[in-house]
Amino acid sequence: MKIRKAVFPVAGLGTRVLPATKAMPKEMLTIVDKPLIQYVVDEAKEAGIEHFIFVTGRNKGVIEDHFDRMFELDATLAARGKKAEQDILARDQPEAGAMSFTRQQAPHGLGHAVWCARDIVGNEPFAVVLPDELVLNTPGCLAQMIEAANHLGDKSNLIAVEEVPGHLTHQYGICGVGERHPTGSMFTVEGMVEKPPKGTAPSNFSITGRYILQPEIFKILETQDRGSGGEIQLTDAMIGLAEMQEFYAVEFAANGMIAARRPASCAPTSPSAWRGRTCATACARTCRNI
């Protein structure tokens, strides 16, 4: 199964992290020396993704600007002999035509955001990467998923999962655990539910913000009813897709995770942790269980 395209839903208003996101998109919040969106794009690049699709909203133009060339800045750095800074910008510069941007005009939920990318994705399997979930590991979460997908059929779907405390399952999308795959890290998904009431979750495996989905999901999303929170939920559409195609979950390896929807809790507890490029790891260790 070849995965060439990844969808990044970035249209959300970031209301849970106000006032930090009043004038700046949540995805542009800085962790160490890079905005959050750059970390997840780098994760996708490492996994072999060739086409990056951003579903944006109003006031998100700075995300597009971040991945564009700024000739004035390039010229200034060259004139001042700042080659190291030039090299950093060149390293993160995408190839021409590798990125596409489309709009979600109203906040109708994650499922609707993914549906907005249907024409750009086309008729091929694709990845969905939620930028507010930063997974720190080498290889990255998406690379682990694509490697796992190589052991599945061409019409299989895959979600990344992690165990969460039982008393917190009502805060997440949860999947049921079926038969274990011979590879060991995967199992078949036996049902999914979005934010189940306390005490009713089928397991404590939460669906993390990484998915590999078949294009048939778009037809389901086109007529999907509103679910939890009055929004069109991707989990509900996946439940429908699971009736027609195989669904698997993979337990991914991670040295740490940052849930960027709560940036204030992502700060290292020790001032020395801010020094050097190990800060991201320090952040992850601090907020692993938020």
C-alpha positions as CSV (number, residue, x, y, z in Angstrom):
1,M,0.0,0.0,0.0
2,K,1.6,3.2,-1.2
3,I,0.8,6.4,0.9
4,R,1.8,9.5,-1.0
5,K,-0.5,12.1,0.4
6,A,-1.2,13.4,3.9
7,V,-4.1,15.7,5.0
8,F,-3.4,18.2,7.8
9,P,-6.6,19.7,9.3
10,V,-5.6,23.2,10.5
11,A,-8.8,25.1,10.4
12,G,-9.6,25.0,14.1
13,L,-10.0,28.2,16.1
14,G,-7.8,27.0,19.0
15,T,-10.3,28.2,21.6
16,R,-9.0,25.8,24.2
17,V,-5.6,27.7,24.3
18,L,-6.8,31.3,24.3
19,P,-5.5,33.9,24.5
20,A,-2.4,32.4,22.9
21,T,-4.3,31.8,19.7
22,K,-6.3,35.0,19.5
23,A,-4.0,36.5,16.8
24,M,-1.8,33.4,15.9
25,P,-2.9,30.0,14.7
26,K,-2.4,27.2,17.2
27,E,-0.3,25.3,14.6
28,M,2.2,28.2,14.6
29,L,2.9,28.0,18.4
30,T,6.6,27.5,18.8
31,I,8.1,24.5,20.5
32,V,11.8,25.2,21.0
33,D,12.8,26.8,17.7
34,K,10.2,25.6,15.3
35,P,6.4,26.0,15.0
36,L,4.3,23.0,15.8
37,I,3.2,22.5,12.1
38,Q,6.9,22.2,11.0
39,Y,7.3,19.2,13.4
40,V,4.4,17.2,12.0
41,V,5.4,18.1,8.4
42,D,8.9,16.8,9.1
43,E,7.3,13.6,10.5
44,A,5.4,13.2,7.3
45,K,8.5,13.8,5.2
46,E,10.4,11.1,7.1
47,A,7.5,8.7,6.4
48,G,7.9,9.3,2.6
49,I,4.9,11.6,2.1
50,E,5.1,13.4,-1.2
51,H,2.1,15.7,-1.2
52,F,1.0,17.8,1.8
53,I,-2.6,18.9,1.9
54,F,-3.6,21.6,4.4
55,V,-7.3,22.2,5.2
56,T,-7.3,25.8,6.5
57,G,-9.7,28.5,7.7
58,R,-9.8,32.2,8.1
59,N,-6.8,33.8,9.7
60,K,-4.6,30.8,8.8
61,G,-2.7,32.4,5.9
62,V,0.5,32.6,8.0
63,I,0.8,28.8,7.7
64,E,1.0,29.0,4.0
65,D,3.5,31.9,4.3
66,H,5.6,29.8,6.6
67,F,6.2,27.2,3.8
68,D,6.7,29.9,1.1
69,R,10.0,31.6,0.2
70,M,10.6,35.1,1.6
71,F,13.0,36.7,-0.8
72,E,13.6,39.7,1.3
73,L,14.7,37.5,4.2
74,D,16.9,35.4,1.9
75,A,18.6,38.5,0.5
76,T,19.2,40.0,3.9
77,L,20.7,36.8,5.3
78,A,23.0,36.5,2.2
79,A,24.1,40.1,2.5
80,R,25.0,39.6,6.2
81,G,26.8,36.4,5.6
82,K,24.4,34.3,7.7
83,K,24.9,31.0,5.9
84,A,23.8,28.8,8.8
85,E,20.4,30.5,8.9
86,Q,20.1,30.3,5.2
87,D,20.8,26.6,5.4
88,I,18.0,26.1,8.0
89,L,15.5,27.9,5.7
90,A,16.6,25.9,2.7
91,R,16.3,22.6,4.6
92,D,12.6,23.3,5.5
93,Q,11.6,24.6,2.1
94,P,9.2,22.3,0.3
95,E,9.5,21.4,-3.3
96,A,7.4,23.4,-5.8
97,G,4.0,21.9,-6.0
98,A,4.4,19.6,-3.0
99,M,1.8,21.5,-0.9
100,S,-1.9,22.3,-1.5
101,F,-4.2,24.4,0.6
102,T,-8.0,24.3,0.7
103,R,-10.6,26.0,2.9
104,Q,-13.1,24.7,5.4
105,Q,-15.5,27.6,5.5
106,A,-17.2,26.8,8.8
107,P,-16.2,24.7,11.9
108,H,-18.2,21.6,11.2
109,G,-15.8,19.1,12.8
110,L,-12.8,16.9,11.9
111,G,-14.8,14.7,9.6
112,H,-15.9,17.7,7.5
113,A,-12.4,19.0,7.4
114,V,-11.1,15.8,5.9
115,W,-14.0,15.7,3.4
116,C,-12.9,19.2,2.2
117,A,-9.7,17.5,0.9
118,R,-11.5,14.9,-1.2
119,D,-10.7,16.3,-4.7
120,I,-7.0,16.9,-3.9
121,V,-6.6,13.4,-2.4
122,G,-8.4,11.7,-5.2
123,N,-8.9,7.9,-5.4
124,E,-6.0,6.6,-3.4
125,P,-5.2,5.8,0.3
126,F,-4.0,8.7,2.3
127,A,-2.8,9.8,5.8
128,V,-4.5,12.2,8.2
129,V,-2.1,14.0,10.6
130,L,-3.5,16.1,13.4
131,P,-1.0,18.9,14.1
132,D,-1.9,19.4,17.8
133,E,-0.6,15.9,18.6
134,L,3.2,15.9,18.5
135,V,4.8,12.4,18.9
136,L,8.5,12.4,19.6
137,N,10.2,9.3,18.3
138,T,12.6,8.0,15.7
139,P,11.2,6.6,13.5
140,G,8.1,8.9,13.8
141,C,4.6,7.7,14.4
142,L,3.5,8.0,10.7
143,A,6.6,6.1,9.5
144,Q,5.8,3.3,12.0
145,M,2.2,3.2,10.6
146,I,3.2,3.1,7.0
147,E,5.7,0.2,7.8
148,A,2.8,-1.6,9.6
149,A,0.5,-1.0,6.6
150,N,2.9,-2.8,4.4
151,H,1.8,-6.0,6.2
152,L,-1.9,-5.4,5.5
153,G,-4.1,-5.7,2.4
154,D,-4.5,-2.9,-0.1
155,K,-8.0,-2.0,1.2
156,S,-7.1,-1.9,4.9
157,N,-7.3,1.1,7.2
158,L,-5.1,1.8,10.1
159,I,-5.3,4.1,13.2
160,A,-2.6,4.9,15.8
161,V,-3.6,4.1,19.4
162,E,-2.2,4.5,22.8
163,E,-3.4,3.4,26.2
164,V,-4.9,6.0,28.5
165,P,-6.0,5.8,32.1
166,G,-9.5,4.2,32.4
167,H,-11.0,7.2,34.2
168,L,-10.1,9.4,31.2
169,T,-11.5,7.4,28.4
170,H,-14.6,9.6,28.2
171,Q,-12.3,12.4,26.8
172,Y,-11.1,10.4,23.7
173,G,-12.2,8.4,20.7
174,I,-11.8,4.8,21.9
175,C,-11.6,1.6,19.9
176,G,-12.4,-2.0,20.9
177,V,-9.6,-4.7,20.8
178,G,-10.0,-7.6,18.4
179,E,-7.6,-10.3,17.2
180,R,-3.9,-9.6,17.3
181,H,-2.0,-9.4,14.1
182,P,1.1,-11.7,13.7
183,T,3.4,-8.6,13.7
184,G,2.5,-8.1,17.4
185,S,2.0,-4.3,17.4
186,M,-1.3,-4.4,15.6
187,F,-4.8,-5.7,16.3
188,T,-8.1,-5.6,14.5
189,V,-10.5,-2.9,15.6
190,E,-13.7,-4.1,17.1
191,G,-15.9,-1.0,17.1
192,M,-15.1,2.6,17.8
193,V,-16.9,5.2,19.8
194,E,-16.3,9.0,20.2
195,K,-15.9,10.1,23.8
196,P,-18.0,7.3,25.4
197,P,-19.7,8.1,28.7
198,K,-17.7,7.2,31.8
199,G,-17.6,3.5,32.5
200,T,-18.8,2.4,29.0
201,A,-15.6,2.4,27.0
202,P,-14.8,-0.9,25.2
203,S,-11.1,-0.5,26.1
204,N,-8.6,2.1,27.2
205,F,-7.0,2.4,23.8
206,S,-7.5,5.9,22.6
207,I,-7.4,6.9,18.9
208,T,-4.4,9.3,18.5
209,G,-4.2,11.9,15.8
210,R,-2.7,9.7,13.0
211,Y,-4.8,7.7,10.5
212,I,-4.3,5.9,7.2
213,L,-7.6,5.7,5.4
214,Q,-9.0,4.5,2.1
215,P,-10.7,7.0,-0.2
216,E,-14.1,5.4,0.3
217,I,-14.3,7.4,3.5
218,F,-15.2,10.5,1.5
219,K,-18.5,9.0,0.3
220,I,-19.5,8.3,3.8
221,L,-18.5,11.7,5.1
222,E,-20.6,13.3,2.3
223,T,-23.8,12.2,4.0
224,Q,-22.5,11.8,7.6
225,D,-24.9,13.0,10.3
226,R,-23.6,15.3,13.0
227,G,-22.4,13.4,16.1
228,S,-20.6,14.3,19.4
229,G,-20.6,18.1,20.0
230,G,-22.9,18.7,17.0
231,E,-20.0,18.1,14.6
232,I,-19.3,15.7,11.7
233,Q,-17.0,13.3,13.5
234,L,-14.3,11.3,11.6
235,T,-14.7,8.5,14.1
236,D,-18.4,8.1,13.1
237,A,-17.4,7.8,9.4
238,M,-14.7,5.3,10.2
239,I,-17.3,3.2,12.0
240,G,-19.3,3.1,8.7
241,L,-16.2,2.3,6.7
242,A,-15.3,-0.5,9.1
243,E,-18.5,-2.3,8.0
244,M,-17.0,-2.6,4.5
245,Q,-13.3,-2.7,5.0
246,E,-10.7,-4.0,7.4
247,F,-9.7,-1.7,10.2
248,Y,-6.5,-2.2,12.3
249,A,-4.9,-0.3,15.2
250,V,-1.2,0.0,15.8
251,E,0.4,0.6,19.1
252,F,3.2,3.0,18.2
253,A,6.5,3.6,20.0
254,A,7.0,7.1,21.5
255,N,9.6,8.7,23.6
256,G,7.2,11.4,24.5
257,M,4.0,13.2,23.3
258,I,2.9,16.8,23.5
259,A,-0.8,17.7,23.3
260,A,-0.4,21.2,21.9
261,R,-4.0,22.1,22.8
262,R,-2.6,22.8,26.3
263,P,0.7,24.6,25.6
264,A,1.0,26.0,29.1
265,S,1.4,22.5,30.5
266,C,4.2,21.7,28.0
267,A,6.9,23.8,29.6
268,P,9.9,22.1,31.1
269,T,10.0,22.3,34.9
270,S,13.7,23.0,34.9
271,P,15.1,26.2,33.5
272,S,18.2,24.4,32.2
273,A,15.9,22.2,30.1
274,W,15.5,25.2,27.7
275,R,19.1,25.1,26.7
276,G,20.0,23.4,23.5
277,R,17.9,21.3,21.1
278,T,17.0,18.7,23.7
279,C,14.2,21.0,24.9
280,A,11.5,19.2,22.9
281,T,12.4,15.9,24.6
282,A,12.3,17.7,28.0
283,C,8.9,19.1,27.1
284,A,7.6,15.6,26.1
285,R,8.8,14.0,29.3
286,T,7.1,16.7,31.4
287,C,3.7,16.4,29.7
288,R,3.7,12.8,28.6
289,N,0.4,12.0,30.5
290,I,-1.5,15.3,30.0
